[in-house]
Each structure stands twice: as C-alpha cells, then as structure tokens.
Amino acid sequence: LGLGGSRGSLRNLPQMAVQICALMRAAAKGPLRVMFPMVTDIEDWDSAMPVVDYCRRKLTERGVEFEPDVPFGVMLSVPAACLTAEDFTAHGCRFFVIGTNDLTQYIMAADRGNSTVAELVDYRNDAVINAIAMVCQAGRNNEIPVSMCGEMAGDIQQTARLLTMGIDKLSASPSRLPALKAAIRTSH
C-alpha cells in the first residue's frame, strides 16, 4: 500500500529515467528483462513507457551502447492489475510476473505481517487461484510468459497445479530449489 513499486517511481521520473537508462546499457552486455513492480492498471504502464522511449532517444543521441529492445513486463501483485491483464498485453507488455505474497494479502484484505490476521493470508484460497488463472489465461492468449514469485512459487504442494495453469517460471528461495525441481520433474 502507499507509494511502493511503480507508484513511487512514477512520482520521480528523473530518477526512473536514470535507472532505466542504466538497465538498458547493462542489457547490451547480456540478457536482461525489466519488470515494473506493483502496477495497478494500464495507466501505470502507459505512464512508464514514455520514460523508456525517452531513454532510447537519449542513449541514441549520446552514442552510448545499449540494448534498444529490452523486454519490459509487469509484476501483477495488485488485484486490479490481474483483472485487467489483457490490457497490458495490448499495450506492449512482454511478460508477467505474479507476486503471490502481496497479491494474496490484497485479495484477502489481511496484512501478512499482522499476527492477528495472518492466518487469513492463504494463497490456496479460490479467489487467489482465480486471479492467478486469469493472468495465466491472458499470457496464453497473447503468447507471453508468466512467471511467479513469492511463497506459493516454492510450495511443492502447488507445483503441479501452477504448471497446469500455465506458469512458465517459478522463483523460490535457494533452500526450496531441490524439492521444487523434483516436483517439476514428477509433474511432467
């Protein structure tokens, strides 16, 4: 809640431009994807992309080596963004990342850091699963990859379900990787 993620960046466009220019320069040295975190709706995307265009122009004018075709995507951790995922693809978004920790707490209206309501923050809830399914469907419809991070991504009890839904990549803590790899192998 508040000014985290893209909201904060969009309120400081000069700093955002410096960061995007640096990322585009780094991408000339190796593969890189840039994700706008915590977007709320297509207006966030449409406000950020002119900064990307500005960076392309400035780096070209300066004659600096950079990768002009860096893939840009969004982290979908706000329910409003999940409900309108198709809009992002129509505006040039190249990938989705579902942030399950924030998404779950926002859907369940319960702060995961508040011990009095933390038990309500359950990513297995049907509402959370439905939001994830909507994003996966939008990804399939538009042939863009869908990744996932957060606690759910490392839960081997959910691996087969997530892969069936259309999750292409899972990001989990290193301690969970061996079990997660085994779960992926057995689910295919």
mmCIF file of the C-alpha atoms, coordinates in Angstrom:
data_MODEL
# 
_entry.id   MODEL 
# 
loop_
_atom_site.group_PDB 
_atom_site.id 
_atom_site.type_symbol 
_atom_site.label_atom_id 
_atom_site.label_alt_id 
_atom_site.label_comp_id 
_atom_site.label_asym_id 
_atom_site.label_entity_id 
_atom_site.label_seq_id 
_atom_site.pdbx_PDB_ins_code 
_atom_site.Cartn_x 
_atom_site.Cartn_y 
_atom_site.Cartn_z 
_atom_site.occupancy 
_atom_site.B_iso_or_equiv 
_atom_site.pdbx_formal_charge 
_atom_site.auth_seq_id 
_atom_site.auth_comp_id 
_atom_site.auth_asym_id 
_atom_site.auth_atom_id 
_atom_site.pdbx_PDB_model_num 
ATOM 1   C CA . LEU A 1 1   ? 0.000   0.000   0.000   1.00 0.00 ? 1   LEU A CA 1 
ATOM 2   C CA . GLY A 1 2   ? 1.137   3.553   -0.422  1.00 0.00 ? 2   GLY A CA 1 
ATOM 3   C CA . LEU A 1 3   ? 3.877   4.663   -2.790  1.00 0.00 ? 3   LEU A CA 1 
ATOM 4   C CA . GLY A 1 4   ? 5.720   1.390   -3.291  1.00 0.00 ? 4   GLY A CA 1 
ATOM 5   C CA . GLY A 1 5   ? 6.749   -0.041  -6.630  1.00 0.00 ? 5   GLY A CA 1 
ATOM 6   C CA . SER A 1 6   ? 5.816   1.803   -9.783  1.00 0.00 ? 6   SER A CA 1 
ATOM 7   C CA . ARG A 1 7   ? 3.798   4.431   -7.914  1.00 0.00 ? 7   ARG A CA 1 
ATOM 8   C CA . GLY A 1 8   ? 6.929   5.758   -6.265  1.00 0.00 ? 8   GLY A CA 1 
ATOM 9   C CA . SER A 1 9   ? 8.953   5.626   -9.465  1.00 0.00 ? 9   SER A CA 1 
ATOM 10  C CA . LEU A 1 10  ? 6.304   7.460   -11.449 1.00 0.00 ? 10  LEU A CA 1 
ATOM 11  C CA . ARG A 1 11  ? 6.465   10.310  -8.936  1.00 0.00 ? 11  ARG A CA 1 
ATOM 12  C CA . ASN A 1 12  ? 10.187  10.716  -9.567  1.00 0.00 ? 12  ASN A CA 1 
ATOM 13  C CA . LEU A 1 13  ? 10.575  10.438  -13.341 1.00 0.00 ? 13  LEU A CA 1 
ATOM 14  C CA . PRO A 1 14  ? 14.174  11.777  -13.499 1.00 0.00 ? 14  PRO A CA 1 
ATOM 15  C CA . GLN A 1 15  ? 15.359  9.031   -11.149 1.00 0.00 ? 15  GLN A CA 1 
ATOM 16  C CA . MET A 1 16  ? 13.309  6.443   -13.012 1.00 0.00 ? 16  MET A CA 1 
ATOM 17  C CA . ALA A 1 17  ? 14.917  7.536   -16.288 1.00 0.00 ? 17  ALA A CA 1 
ATOM 18  C CA . VAL A 1 18  ? 18.417  7.166   -14.813 1.00 0.00 ? 18  VAL A CA 1 
ATOM 19  C CA . GLN A 1 19  ? 17.564  3.649   -13.668 1.00 0.00 ? 19  GLN A CA 1 
ATOM 20  C CA . ILE A 1 20  ? 16.028  2.585   -16.973 1.00 0.00 ? 20  ILE A CA 1 
ATOM 21  C CA . CYS A 1 21  ? 18.941  4.027   -18.957 1.00 0.00 ? 21  CYS A CA 1 
ATOM 22  C CA . ALA A 1 22  ? 21.366  2.098   -16.739 1.00 0.00 ? 22  ALA A CA 1 
ATOM 23  C CA . LEU A 1 23  ? 19.392  -1.116  -17.224 1.00 0.00 ? 23  LEU A CA 1 
ATOM 24  C CA . MET A 1 24  ? 19.291  -0.669  -20.996 1.00 0.00 ? 24  MET A CA 1 
ATOM 25  C CA . ARG A 1 25  ? 23.047  -0.096  -21.025 1.00 0.00 ? 25  ARG A CA 1 
ATOM 26  C CA . ALA A 1 26  ? 23.598  -3.211  -18.904 1.00 0.00 ? 26  ALA A CA 1 
ATOM 27  C CA . ALA A 1 27  ? 21.414  -5.213  -21.287 1.00 0.00 ? 27  ALA A CA 1 
ATOM 28  C CA . ALA A 1 28  ? 23.971  -4.599  -24.049 1.00 0.00 ? 28  ALA A CA 1 
ATOM 29  C CA . LYS A 1 29  ? 26.312  -6.874  -22.077 1.00 0.00 ? 29  LYS A CA 1 
ATOM 30  C CA . GLY A 1 30  ? 23.855  -9.733  -21.601 1.00 0.00 ? 30  GLY A CA 1 
ATOM 31  C CA . PRO A 1 31  ? 20.210  -10.737 -21.461 1.00 0.00 ? 31  PRO A CA 1 
ATOM 32  C CA . LEU A 1 32  ? 18.021  -8.640  -19.201 1.00 0.00 ? 32  LEU A CA 1 
ATOM 33  C CA . ARG A 1 33  ? 14.298  -8.159  -18.656 1.00 0.00 ? 33  ARG A CA 1 
ATOM 34  C CA . VAL A 1 34  ? 12.857  -5.172  -16.803 1.00 0.00 ? 34  VAL A CA 1 
ATOM 35  C CA . MET A 1 35  ? 9.745   -5.513  -14.673 1.00 0.00 ? 35  MET A CA 1 
ATOM 36  C CA . PHE A 1 36  ? 7.643   -2.655  -13.370 1.00 0.00 ? 36  PHE A CA 1 
ATOM 37  C CA . PRO A 1 37  ? 6.621   -3.709  -9.856  1.00 0.00 ? 37  PRO A CA 1 
ATOM 38  C CA . MET A 1 38  ? 3.255   -3.233  -8.186  1.00 0.00 ? 38  MET A CA 1 
ATOM 39  C CA . VAL A 1 39  ? 1.438   -1.757  -11.155 1.00 0.00 ? 39  VAL A CA 1 
ATOM 40  C CA . THR A 1 40  ? -2.223  -1.014  -10.531 1.00 0.00 ? 40  THR A CA 1 
ATOM 41  C CA . ASP A 1 41  ? -3.610  -0.592  -14.020 1.00 0.00 ? 41  ASP A CA 1 
ATOM 42  C CA . ILE A 1 42  ? -2.772  0.210   -17.613 1.00 0.00 ? 42  ILE A CA 1 
ATOM 43  C CA . GLU A 1 43  ? -2.326  3.882   -16.736 1.00 0.00 ? 43  GLU A CA 1 
ATOM 44  C CA . ASP A 1 44  ? 0.772   2.941   -14.717 1.00 0.00 ? 44  ASP A CA 1 
ATOM 45  C CA . TRP A 1 45  ? 2.177   1.115   -17.756 1.00 0.00 ? 45  TRP A CA 1 
ATOM 46  C CA . ASP A 1 46  ? 1.254   3.929   -20.112 1.00 0.00 ? 46  ASP A CA 1 
ATOM 47  C CA . SER A 1 47  ? 2.967   6.429   -17.794 1.00 0.00 ? 47  SER A CA 1 
ATOM 48  C CA . ALA A 1 48  ? 6.158   4.359   -17.608 1.00 0.00 ? 48  ALA A CA 1 
ATOM 49  C CA . MET A 1 49  ? 6.641   3.563   -21.294 1.00 0.00 ? 49  MET A CA 1 
ATOM 50  C CA . PRO A 1 50  ? 7.297   7.177   -22.380 1.00 0.00 ? 50  PRO A CA 1 
ATOM 51  C CA . VAL A 1 51  ? 10.224  7.127   -19.934 1.00 0.00 ? 51  VAL A CA 1 
ATOM 52  C CA . VAL A 1 52  ? 11.531  4.044   -21.766 1.00 0.00 ? 52  VAL A CA 1 
ATOM 53  C CA . ASP A 1 53  ? 11.143  5.820   -25.112 1.00 0.00 ? 53  ASP A CA 1 
ATOM 54  C CA . TYR A 1 54  ? 12.909  8.883   -23.681 1.00 0.00 ? 54  TYR A CA 1 
ATOM 55  C CA . CYS A 1 55  ? 15.817  6.685   -22.566 1.00 0.00 ? 55  CYS A CA 1 
ATOM 56  C CA . ARG A 1 56  ? 16.119  5.099   -26.007 1.00 0.00 ? 56  ARG A CA 1 
ATOM 57  C CA . ARG A 1 57  ? 16.296  8.551   -27.615 1.00 0.00 ? 57  ARG A CA 1 
ATOM 58  C CA . LYS A 1 58  ? 18.799  9.938   -25.084 1.00 0.00 ? 58  LYS A CA 1 
ATOM 59  C CA . LEU A 1 59  ? 21.097  6.916   -25.263 1.00 0.00 ? 59  LEU A CA 1 
ATOM 60  C CA . THR A 1 60  ? 20.999  7.009   -29.071 1.00 0.00 ? 60  THR A CA 1 
ATOM 61  C CA . GLU A 1 61  ? 21.791  10.748  -29.077 1.00 0.00 ? 61  GLU A CA 1 
ATOM 62  C CA . ARG A 1 62  ? 24.721  10.182  -26.708 1.00 0.00 ? 62  ARG A CA 1 
ATOM 63  C CA . GLY A 1 63  ? 26.066  7.329   -28.848 1.00 0.00 ? 63  GLY A CA 1 
ATOM 64  C CA . VAL A 1 64  ? 26.135  5.032   -25.851 1.00 0.00 ? 64  VAL A CA 1 
ATOM 65  C CA . GLU A 1 65  ? 25.971  1.271   -26.329 1.00 0.00 ? 65  GLU A CA 1 
ATOM 66  C CA . PHE A 1 66  ? 22.634  -0.094  -25.131 1.00 0.00 ? 66  PHE A CA 1 
ATOM 67  C CA . GLU A 1 67  ? 20.026  -2.709  -25.965 1.00 0.00 ? 67  GLU A CA 1 
ATOM 68  C CA . PRO A 1 68  ? 17.042  -0.919  -27.509 1.00 0.00 ? 68  PRO A CA 1 
ATOM 69  C CA . ASP A 1 69  ? 14.761  -3.969  -27.407 1.00 0.00 ? 69  ASP A CA 1 
ATOM 70  C CA . VAL A 1 70  ? 14.882  -4.791  -23.695 1.00 0.00 ? 70  VAL A CA 1 
ATOM 71  C CA . PRO A 1 71  ? 11.715  -6.738  -22.828 1.00 0.00 ? 71  PRO A CA 1 
ATOM 72  C CA . PHE A 1 72  ? 9.519   -4.824  -20.376 1.00 0.00 ? 72  PHE A CA 1 
ATOM 73  C CA . GLY A 1 73  ? 6.897   -6.516  -18.235 1.00 0.00 ? 73  GLY A CA 1 
ATOM 74  C CA . VAL A 1 74  ? 4.841   -6.080  -15.104 1.00 0.00 ? 74  VAL A CA 1 
ATOM 75  C CA . MET A 1 75  ? 4.609   -7.638  -11.681 1.00 0.00 ? 75  MET A CA 1 
ATOM 76  C CA . LEU A 1 76  ? 0.985   -8.406  -11.029 1.00 0.00 ? 76  LEU A CA 1 
ATOM 77  C CA . SER A 1 77  ? 0.532   -8.248  -7.295  1.00 0.00 ? 77  SER A CA 1 
ATOM 78  C CA . VAL A 1 78  ? -2.418  -5.865  -7.169  1.00 0.00 ? 78  VAL A CA 1 
ATOM 79  C CA . PRO A 1 79  ? -5.820  -7.465  -7.847  1.00 0.00 ? 79  PRO A CA 1 
ATOM 80  C CA . ALA A 1 80  ? -6.866  -4.612  -10.171 1.00 0.00 ? 80  ALA A CA 1 
ATOM 81  C CA . ALA A 1 81  ? -3.899  -5.384  -12.426 1.00 0.00 ? 81  ALA A CA 1 
ATOM 82  C CA . CYS A 1 82  ? -4.730  -9.103  -12.521 1.00 0.00 ? 82  CYS A CA 1 
ATOM 83  C CA . LEU A 1 83  ? -8.312  -8.338  -13.521 1.00 0.00 ? 83  LEU A CA 1 
ATOM 84  C CA . THR A 1 84  ? -7.076  -6.250  -16.460 1.00 0.00 ? 84  THR A CA 1 
ATOM 85  C CA . ALA A 1 85  ? -4.017  -8.288  -17.509 1.00 0.00 ? 85  ALA A CA 1 
ATOM 86  C CA . GLU A 1 86  ? -5.186  -8.383  -21.131 1.00 0.00 ? 86  GLU A CA 1 
ATOM 87  C CA . ASP A 1 87  ? -4.880  -4.586  -21.267 1.00 0.00 ? 87  ASP A CA 1 
ATOM 88  C CA . PHE A 1 88  ? -1.147  -4.777  -20.569 1.00 0.00 ? 88  PHE A CA 1 
ATOM 89  C CA . THR A 1 89  ? -0.508  -7.147  -23.451 1.00 0.00 ? 89  THR A CA 1 
ATOM 90  C CA . ALA A 1 90  ? -2.457  -4.879  -25.801 1.00 0.00 ? 90  ALA A CA 1 
ATOM 91  C CA . HIS A 1 91  ? -0.068  -2.062  -24.827 1.00 0.00 ? 91  HIS A CA 1 
ATOM 92  C CA . GLY A 1 92  ? 3.160   -3.971  -25.474 1.00 0.00 ? 92  GLY A CA 1 
ATOM 93  C CA . CYS A 1 93  ? 3.873   -5.745  -22.179 1.00 0.00 ? 93  CYS A CA 1 
ATOM 94  C CA . ARG A 1 94  ? 6.175   -8.691  -22.948 1.00 0.00 ? 94  ARG A CA 1 
ATOM 95  C CA . PHE A 1 95  ? 5.879   -10.771 -19.759 1.00 0.00 ? 95  PHE A CA 1 
ATOM 96  C CA . PHE A 1 96  ? 4.019   -11.128 -16.487 1.00 0.00 ? 96  PHE A CA 1 
ATOM 97  C CA . VAL A 1 97  ? 5.333   -11.937 -13.037 1.00 0.00 ? 97  VAL A CA 1 
ATOM 98  C CA . ILE A 1 98  ? 2.756   -12.799 -10.396 1.00 0.00 ? 98  ILE A CA 1 
ATOM 99  C CA . GLY A 1 99  ? 3.842   -11.703 -6.918  1.00 0.00 ? 99  GLY A CA 1 
ATOM 100 C CA . THR A 1 100 ? 1.830   -14.068 -4.739  1.00 0.00 ? 100 THR A CA 1 
ATOM 101 C CA . ASN A 1 101 ? 2.691   -12.653 -1.325  1.00 0.00 ? 101 ASN A CA 1 
ATOM 102 C CA . ASP A 1 102 ? 1.295   -9.182  -1.963  1.00 0.00 ? 102 ASP A CA 1 
ATOM 103 C CA . LEU A 1 103 ? -1.468  -10.443 -4.251  1.00 0.00 ? 103 LEU A CA 1 
ATOM 104 C CA . THR A 1 104 ? -2.744  -12.798 -1.549  1.00 0.00 ? 104 THR A CA 1 
ATOM 105 C CA . GLN A 1 105 ? -2.762  -10.217 1.202   1.00 0.00 ? 105 GLN A CA 1 
ATOM 106 C CA . TYR A 1 106 ? -4.534  -7.672  -1.000  1.00 0.00 ? 106 TYR A CA 1 
ATOM 107 C CA . ILE A 1 107 ? -7.172  -10.156 -2.140  1.00 0.00 ? 107 ILE A CA 1 
ATOM 108 C CA . MET A 1 108 ? -7.757  -11.393 1.408   1.00 0.00 ? 108 MET A CA 1 
ATOM 109 C CA . ALA A 1 109 ? -7.635  -7.849  2.882   1.00 0.00 ? 109 ALA A CA 1 
ATOM 110 C CA . ALA A 1 110 ? -5.267  -9.082  5.586   1.00 0.00 ? 110 ALA A CA 1 
ATOM 111 C CA . ASP A 1 111 ? -1.739  -7.842  6.271   1.00 0.00 ? 111 ASP A CA 1 
ATOM 112 C CA . ARG A 1 112 ? 0.583   -10.846 6.317   1.00 0.00 ? 112 ARG A CA 1 
ATOM 113 C CA . GLY A 1 113 ? 2.752   -9.016  8.866   1.00 0.00 ? 113 GLY A CA 1 
ATOM 114 C CA . ASN A 1 114 ? -0.118  -8.614  11.322  1.00 0.00 ? 114 ASN A CA 1 
ATOM 115 C CA . SER A 1 115 ? -0.233  -11.687 13.566  1.00 0.00 ? 115 SER A CA 1 
ATOM 116 C CA . THR A 1 116 ? -3.906  -11.146 14.414  1.00 0.00 ? 116 THR A CA 1 
ATOM 117 C CA . VAL A 1 117 ? -4.993  -11.725 10.787  1.00 0.00 ? 117 VAL A CA 1 
ATOM 118 C CA . ALA A 1 118 ? -2.011  -13.528 9.249   1.00 0.00 ? 118 ALA A CA 1 
ATOM 119 C CA . GLU A 1 119 ? -3.891  -16.857 9.137   1.00 0.00 ? 119 GLU A CA 1 
ATOM 120 C CA . LEU A 1 120 ? -6.284  -15.278 6.622   1.00 0.00 ? 120 LEU A CA 1 
ATOM 121 C CA . VAL A 1 121 ? -3.450  -14.803 4.143   1.00 0.00 ? 121 VAL A CA 1 
ATOM 122 C CA . ASP A 1 122 ? -3.825  -18.104 2.283   1.00 0.00 ? 122 ASP A CA 1 
ATOM 123 C CA . TYR A 1 123 ? -2.680  -18.327 -1.340  1.00 0.00 ? 123 TYR A CA 1 
ATOM 124 C CA . ARG A 1 124 ? -4.727  -21.526 -1.742  1.00 0.00 ? 124 ARG A CA 1 
ATOM 125 C CA . ASN A 1 125 ? -7.936  -19.510 -1.433  1.00 0.00 ? 125 ASN A CA 1 
ATOM 126 C CA . ASP A 1 126 ? -10.153 -19.789 -4.524  1.00 0.00 ? 126 ASP A CA 1 
ATOM 127 C CA . ALA A 1 127 ? -10.104 -16.031 -5.081  1.00 0.00 ? 127 ALA A CA 1 
ATOM 128 C CA . VAL A 1 128 ? -6.302  -16.025 -5.265  1.00 0.00 ? 128 VAL A CA 1 
ATOM 129 C CA . ILE A 1 129 ? -6.294  -19.079 -7.545  1.00 0.00 ? 129 ILE A CA 1 
ATOM 130 C CA . ASN A 1 130 ? -8.856  -17.396 -9.811  1.00 0.00 ? 130 ASN A CA 1 
ATOM 131 C CA . ALA A 1 131 ? -6.735  -14.251 -10.091 1.00 0.00 ? 131 ALA A CA 1 
ATOM 132 C CA . ILE A 1 132 ? -3.687  -16.348 -10.994 1.00 0.00 ? 132 ILE A CA 1 
ATOM 133 C CA . ALA A 1 133 ? -5.726  -18.286 -13.563 1.00 0.00 ? 133 ALA A CA 1 
ATOM 134 C CA . MET A 1 134 ? -6.859  -15.017 -15.176 1.00 0.00 ? 134 MET A CA 1 
ATOM 135 C CA . VAL A 1 135 ? -3.272  -13.855 -15.555 1.00 0.00 ? 135 VAL A CA 1 
ATOM 136 C CA . CYS A 1 136 ? -2.191  -17.230 -16.973 1.00 0.00 ? 136 CYS A CA 1 
ATOM 137 C CA . GLN A 1 137 ? -5.042  -17.123 -19.479 1.00 0.00 ? 137 GLN A CA 1 
ATOM 138 C CA . ALA A 1 138 ? -4.064  -13.618 -20.570 1.00 0.00 ? 138 ALA A CA 1 
ATOM 139 C CA . GLY A 1 139 ? -0.489  -14.845 -21.005 1.00 0.00 ? 139 GLY A CA 1 
ATOM 140 C CA . ARG A 1 140 ? -1.592  -17.827 -23.097 1.00 0.00 ? 140 ARG A CA 1 
ATOM 141 C CA . ASN A 1 141 ? -3.973  -15.691 -25.168 1.00 0.00 ? 141 ASN A CA 1 
ATOM 142 C CA . ASN A 1 142 ? -1.130  -13.326 -26.023 1.00 0.00 ? 142 ASN A CA 1 
ATOM 143 C CA . GLU A 1 143 ? 1.775   -15.784 -26.107 1.00 0.00 ? 143 GLU A CA 1 
ATOM 144 C CA . ILE A 1 144 ? 3.729   -14.080 -23.350 1.00 0.00 ? 144 ILE A CA 1 
ATOM 145 C CA . PRO A 1 145 ? 5.421   -15.907 -20.468 1.00 0.00 ? 145 PRO A CA 1 
ATOM 146 C CA . VAL A 1 146 ? 4.022   -15.881 -16.954 1.00 0.00 ? 146 VAL A CA 1 
ATOM 147 C CA . SER A 1 147 ? 6.389   -16.261 -14.012 1.00 0.00 ? 147 SER A CA 1 
ATOM 148 C CA . MET A 1 148 ? 5.645   -16.437 -10.306 1.00 0.00 ? 148 MET A CA 1 
ATOM 149 C CA . CYS A 1 149 ? 7.467   -15.406 -7.161  1.00 0.00 ? 149 CYS A CA 1 
ATOM 150 C CA . GLY A 1 150 ? 6.508   -15.473 -3.516  1.00 0.00 ? 150 GLY A CA 1 
ATOM 151 C CA . GLU A 1 151 ? 5.720   -18.233 -1.059  1.00 0.00 ? 151 GLU A CA 1 
ATOM 152 C CA . MET A 1 152 ? 3.346   -20.044 -3.390  1.00 0.00 ? 152 MET A CA 1 
ATOM 153 C CA . ALA A 1 153 ? 6.038   -20.399 -6.057  1.00 0.00 ? 153 ALA A CA 1 
ATOM 154 C CA . GLY A 1 154 ? 8.138   -22.517 -3.699  1.00 0.00 ? 154 GLY A CA 1 
ATOM 155 C CA . ASP A 1 155 ? 5.297   -24.651 -2.340  1.00 0.00 ? 155 ASP A CA 1 
ATOM 156 C CA . ILE A 1 156 ? 5.767   -28.105 -3.857  1.00 0.00 ? 156 ILE A CA 1 
ATOM 157 C CA . GLN A 1 157 ? 2.171   -28.964 -2.949  1.00 0.00 ? 157 GLN A CA 1 
ATOM 158 C CA . GLN A 1 158 ? 1.128   -26.342 -5.528  1.00 0.00 ? 158 GLN A CA 1 
ATOM 159 C CA . THR A 1 159 ? 3.708   -27.033 -8.263  1.00 0.00 ? 159 THR A CA 1 
ATOM 160 C CA . ALA A 1 160 ? 1.662   -29.342 -10.492 1.00 0.00 ? 160 ALA A CA 1 
ATOM 161 C CA . ARG A 1 161 ? -1.363  -27.044 -10.219 1.00 0.00 ? 161 ARG A CA 1 
ATOM 162 C CA . LEU A 1 162 ? 0.682   -23.983 -11.156 1.00 0.00 ? 162 LEU A CA 1 
ATOM 163 C CA . LEU A 1 163 ? 2.280   -25.661 -14.146 1.00 0.00 ? 163 LEU A CA 1 
ATOM 164 C CA . THR A 1 164 ? -1.126  -26.865 -15.335 1.00 0.00 ? 164 THR A CA 1 
ATOM 165 C CA . MET A 1 165 ? -2.486  -23.322 -15.007 1.00 0.00 ? 165 MET A CA 1 
ATOM 166 C CA . GLY A 1 166 ? 0.287   -22.057 -17.284 1.00 0.00 ? 166 GLY A CA 1 
ATOM 167 C CA . ILE A 1 167 ? 3.046   -20.729 -15.047 1.00 0.00 ? 167 ILE A CA 1 
ATOM 168 C CA . ASP A 1 168 ? 6.255   -20.824 -17.102 1.00 0.00 ? 168 ASP A CA 1 
ATOM 169 C CA . LYS A 1 169 ? 8.816   -19.996 -14.399 1.00 0.00 ? 169 LYS A CA 1 
ATOM 170 C CA . LEU A 1 170 ? 8.933   -20.207 -10.633 1.00 0.00 ? 170 LEU A CA 1 
ATOM 171 C CA . SER A 1 171 ? 11.183  -18.127 -8.403  1.00 0.00 ? 171 SER A CA 1 
ATOM 172 C CA . ALA A 1 172 ? 11.828  -19.616 -4.973  1.00 0.00 ? 172 ALA A CA 1 
ATOM 173 C CA . SER A 1 173 ? 14.351  -19.405 -2.171  1.00 0.00 ? 173 SER A CA 1 
ATOM 174 C CA . PRO A 1 174 ? 17.511  -21.487 -2.714  1.00 0.00 ? 174 PRO A CA 1 
ATOM 175 C CA . SER A 1 175 ? 16.640  -23.851 0.133   1.00 0.00 ? 175 SER A CA 1 
ATOM 176 C CA . ARG A 1 176 ? 13.451  -24.895 -1.697  1.00 0.00 ? 176 ARG A CA 1 
ATOM 177 C CA . LEU A 1 177 ? 15.026  -25.463 -5.113  1.00 0.00 ? 177 LEU A CA 1 
ATOM 178 C CA . PRO A 1 178 ? 15.912  -29.186 -4.836  1.00 0.00 ? 178 PRO A CA 1 
ATOM 179 C CA . ALA A 1 179 ? 12.381  -30.139 -3.746  1.00 0.00 ? 179 ALA A CA 1 
ATOM 180 C CA . LEU A 1 180 ? 10.863  -27.779 -6.299  1.00 0.00 ? 180 LEU A CA 1 
ATOM 181 C CA . LYS A 1 181 ? 12.939  -29.270 -9.142  1.00 0.00 ? 181 LYS A CA 1 
ATOM 182 C CA . ALA A 1 182 ? 11.859  -32.769 -8.087  1.00 0.00 ? 182 ALA A CA 1 
ATOM 183 C CA . ALA A 1 183 ? 8.203   -31.687 -8.023  1.00 0.00 ? 183 ALA A CA 1 
ATOM 184 C CA . ILE A 1 184 ? 8.533   -30.195 -11.509 1.00 0.00 ? 184 ILE A CA 1 
ATOM 185 C CA . ARG A 1 185 ? 10.119  -33.389 -12.854 1.00 0.00 ? 185 ARG A CA 1 
ATOM 186 C CA . THR A 1 186 ? 7.346   -35.572 -11.441 1.00 0.00 ? 186 THR A CA 1 
ATOM 187 C CA . SER A 1 187 ? 4.538   -33.300 -12.641 1.00 0.00 ? 187 SER A CA 1 
ATOM 188 C CA . HIS A 1 188 ? 5.543   -33.572 -16.310 1.00 0.00 ? 188 HIS A CA 1 
# 
